[in-house]
Amino acid sequence: GDSVTQMEGPVTLSEEAFLTINCTYTATGYPSLFWYVQYPGEGLQLLLKATKADDKGSNKGFEATYRKETTSFHLEKGSVQVSDSAVYFCALSLKTSYDKVIFGPGTSLSVIP
Amino acid sequence: DAGITQSPRHKVTETGTPVTLRCHQTENHRYMYWYRQDPGHGLRLIHYSYGVKDTDKGEVSDGYSVSRSKTEDFLLTLESATSSQTSVYFCAISTEINQPQHFGDGTRLSIL
């Protein structure tokens, strides 16, 4: 079946370190891919998206590239800040079904000064 | 931010009582969703709606019902709450199936 797999957390980094959170997916057809971020006590917010192969989504210094050949959508940031501490969710959406928005389990990131 | 309001934000109730959570949007989006978020399970879809009076079940619909009588409101009802339904509940909206979802700030529900 369709699924999203993310790297296990929690991830702890020092400020200004490089961040990679791995995400791979299994899907029939050609999904849209998303990264959402959840800050403590809040709902999820869209961070970035990509709708077709080789698209690169970017926002607030975060980037992710839709890799069809490796079915991956890894999230990267060159220099993390304490304010980036949050839970990050990879997700896919299939165009053909109302309920086919599948979220990964989330990866918790803590950035320490 | 998308105009989504969930109410109440916190609720504590007893096993066996009925509970209704409300999601109100001001964006006129067609699609609305109810999720629950639990440690170790991530987000799981309970029910969703694709229009007024058009709803369907998600992954974990047992014990829950929904109603959507107006575009802006999507209600989630626990007919007889159980302790296993203690969770954080999120409402989300979207314009189309494959477009990003916008989330409310959640309702923390505790069933004792």
Interface residues (C-beta under 8 A of the other chain):
Chain A: P31 S32 F34 G41 E42 G43 L44 Q45 L46 K49 T51 F89 S93 L94 K95 T96 S97 Y98 D99 K100 V101 F103 G104 P105 G106
Chain B: I4 Y31 Y33 G40 H41 G42 L43 L45 Y48 Y50 D56 G58 E59 F90 A92 I97 N98 Q99 P100 Q101 H102 F103 G104 D105 G106
